[in-house]
Structures are given as structure tokens and as C-alpha cells.
Amino acid sequence: MFSHIMVGTNDLDRAKAFYDPLMATLGAGPAAVDGHRIFYFTPTGVFSVSLPINGEPACYGNGATIGFACKDSAQADAWHAAGLAAGGTACEDPPGVREGSSGKLYLAYLRDPDGNKLCALHRMG
């Protein structure tokens, strides 16, 4: 459904230092840098971080969450730990199983250094 997702940053070097280890847990290599943006390429899509083109400060979307698919709960935990170690902050409940209308999910939430809300998600069978 999606070709790419892009979030904003106010510090591209800081964003790369945060996202490189985070995305490595999902099998993506270090970011490709293109001037004011960084890109992580995977077989299923592209995740990018950009300095705003309009010159205004980047800000996070209140109510927005970017979700990353994980193959299992161990990968979600590794993702969460890498994010915390790279300067992210925990948000929501601690990583764990949640049950709801969409079934049993393993979720781990973080905010990146710019405040963007991120989630590692494993759909449990």
C-alpha cells in the first residue's frame, strides 16, 4: 500500500545516529544520505528522515505513529533496546502483548529524538 514514509528532523546527523542502529535490527543497512534527507531501503518499502524543505522547524504529528513490522517479539525487543540506546525515549506501556479487536499483538513504542512516535509490531498467530 505505501511506497515510503518520511518523518521530519531538526538535526540530520542526530537522526542518522538514532535510526541507523534502530533500522539495523530490522535488517536495513546504514542510511543513504541525500543532502537534507536520509533513506533506509528494504524489499517492502522506504523509510526516510528529512530536514523540512520549507525551512520551518520539524515537528511530530500529535496522534501519529509510524509502525515497523517485526518477525517476532525478540526482534521487537531488540528494536526497542537499540532505540533507547541511541537516544530514543520509551512511551506508552512497556513492550509486551496487547489483545484487542485486531487480535494478539506484541508492541514496543518509542519516541525518536525529534518526538516522532514509533512502534515495533509483531502480529501473533
N, C-alpha and C positions, 0 to 999 in steps of 0.2 A: 504494500500500500504506500509506503513512504520511500522516497529516494534518498533523503537526507534530513538530518536535524541539525540546526545551528543554534547555539546559545551565545550570548554576549559576554565579554570580559572587559575589564579596565586595565588589565596587565597580562599581555600575551605570554610573557616568559613565565609568570607565576601560574597561569592556566596550563601551560605545557608541562611544567614541573608537577602539577597536580594530576592531569589527565594521562600522561604517559604511563605511570605505574598502574593507574586505575584501569585503563584500557588494555594493558598487557595481561591482566587477569582474565580478560575475555578473548585473548588471542590476537589482538591488534598490535601492530608494531608501533614504534615511536611515531609521533605526528609528523606529517609532511607540512612544512611551513611555506606559506604563500603570502609574503608581505605582511598583511594585517590579519591573517587567518591561519589556523592550523586544522588539519584534516586527519581523521582516522578512517581507513578504508577496510571494509570487511566484505565477505561474499554477499551479505544481505543488505548492505547499505553503508552510508557515510555519516559519521558524527563529526561536527565541526564546531570550533570556537572562534569568535571573531571580535576584533575591536569594531565598535559601531562605525559604519561608513559615514554617517551624518555628523560625526564629531561630538555628539552628545554622550554623556556617561552611559555605560551599560547598566541595566538594572534587571533583576529577576522578575519573572511573572508570578504575581501572587495567585495561588491556586494552580499553578503549572507544575507538572512533574514529568521528567524525562525518564522512561523506563528502559532498562537494559535486560535482555533475556539471558538467563543463566541455565546451564545444563543440569545443575544440581545445587543443593543447599551449600555444599562445600565451596563451590565457585562463588556463590553469592557472599559467603562469609569472607573469602579471600578478597573479593572486590571491596567489601566494606572496610576490611582491615587496611588494604592498600590506600583507600581514600582517606581514612583517618590519619595514617602515617604521612600522607602527602599534604596535609593541611586542611582536609575537609572536616566538617563537624557533623556529629550524629544528630538526627532529628527523628521525629515520630517515636514509635516504640522501638526497643532493641530488635535486632534481626531475629526472625522467627516465623513460625507458622501462623497464618491467619485463615480463617474459614469464613466464607460469605457466599453470596449468590453466584459467584463465578467459580466456586469450588475451593479446594485447598491450595493455598499459595504460600511459598516461602518468600518473605520480603525483607529487604535491608535498605534503609534510607540514609541518605547523606545530603548535606549542602556543600557545594563547591566553594572555593574562596570568594566568589562573587555573589554567593547566595542562591544560585540555581539549585533547585531541589531535584535530586536524582534517586532512582530506585533500582536495585537489582532484584529481579523477579524470577523465581523458578515455579512453574506450574507442576504441582504434584499429582501423580496419577491416581 
